[in-house]
Amino acid sequence: MRIWQKAGDFDSAKGSPMAWMATIARNRALDEVRRAKPLALEDMPESFEPAAEEVDPLGSRDRSERLAALMRCLSQLDAEKRQIVLLAYYRGASREALSKRFERPVPTIKTWLHRSLAQLKDCLSS
């Protein structure tokens, strides 16, 4: 619909019709993503748990070993950073919600998450 509405704006000197339409579609998709509000930490129920997977005995052993390795690596993080990582990536908390909860600027939360993930990656690969 947007392409049809903006058809008068098309300029063949600036690019191909396909590129012009792709740009409109991309911008529209980005607008929709930006419009969606991330789930706030306060709105997350305390009892939130992801859906259980089907039982696979061999897969369960592998998951248990990987979980044990992850827990070992998580224990090496600073307590506050470990909590931030778990809230962000296990509970789905936004950086803004974490910023409010831990009374830190959003860029600090972003840096802590980035560094903590790098530390976890190094730990898990060793």
N, C-alpha and C positions, 0 to 999 in steps of 0.2 A: 504494500500500500504506500509506504514511504517513497519507494522508487517512482511510483506513478505520480505522486504528489510533487516530487522534485524534478520531474522530467524536463521542465523548462530550464533548470539550472545546469543541465549537462552541456559541457563544452568539449567538443571532439579534439580541440587543439591541446587540451590538458591531459588527455589519456583515452584509453579504449573504453567502450561502454561496459565491458565486463569488469574492469578495474573500478570504474565509477560505482557500479552496482555493488561490488564486493565491499567497497569502502562504506557505503551507506548501511549495508547489512552488518558489517563489523561495528560501526559506531552505534547502531541500534542495539546490538547485543551487549556492548559495553555499558550503555545506558541502563539496560535491564539489570545487569550484574551490580552496578553501583546503587541502583534503586533498592535492591534486596538488603534488608537489615541483617547484620550478623546476630546470632543468638547471644544475648547478654548473659554474663556469668550469673547474674541474679535470677534470670529466668530458667536456668538449668536446674532440673530437679535433683536433689541430693542422691536419690536412688537410681539415677540414670546409669544404665548398663547397655553396652551394645548387644545386638541380637546374637544368640548362640549359633554356632556353626554345627553342621552335621558331625556326628562322632566318627572319627577315623583313627583306629588304634595306632597305626604307624605315624600318621600325621600328628596325632596328639603328642607322641613322644618328641617329635621334631619341634613342635610348638613349645613344649615344656622346656626343652633345652635352650631354644632361642629366647624364651621368656626369662629363664634363669640368667642368661647372659645379659639381657637387657636390664634386669633388676640389679645385677652386679654393677653394671656401668652407670645406671641411674644413682646408685648409692654413692658413687664417686663425685657426683655433682654437689655443689653447695645446696643446703636444704631449701633456701628460697628459690633458687634457680630450678631445682628439681620440681618444686611445686608449680612453678610457672610453666615449665615444659609439660607437665602432666595435665594441667588445666587447659593449656592451649591445644595440645595434640591428642589428648584422650577425651577430654570433656568438650572441646570445641570452643573454648572461650576466645573472644576477640582480643586483639592487642589493646584496644581501648578499654575493655572491661578489666583486663589485667592491670592496666595503668592505673585505673581508679582503685582497684582492690589493694595494690601494693604501693600506691602513692608514689609512683615513678613516672617520668615522662614516657610517652609512647616510643620515641626512638631508643630509649634505654631498654625497654622491654624487647624491642625488635633485635637489638644488638645481643642481649642476653640469650634470646632464643636461638639466634644464628650461631653464636659461640658454643652454646650448650649442645646443639645438634651436631656441630663439628666435633666436639669432644666425645659425644656418644658414638659417632661414626668411627672415630679413631679407636675407641675402646672396643667396639664390636668387631672391627676388622683385625684386631690383634689376637 
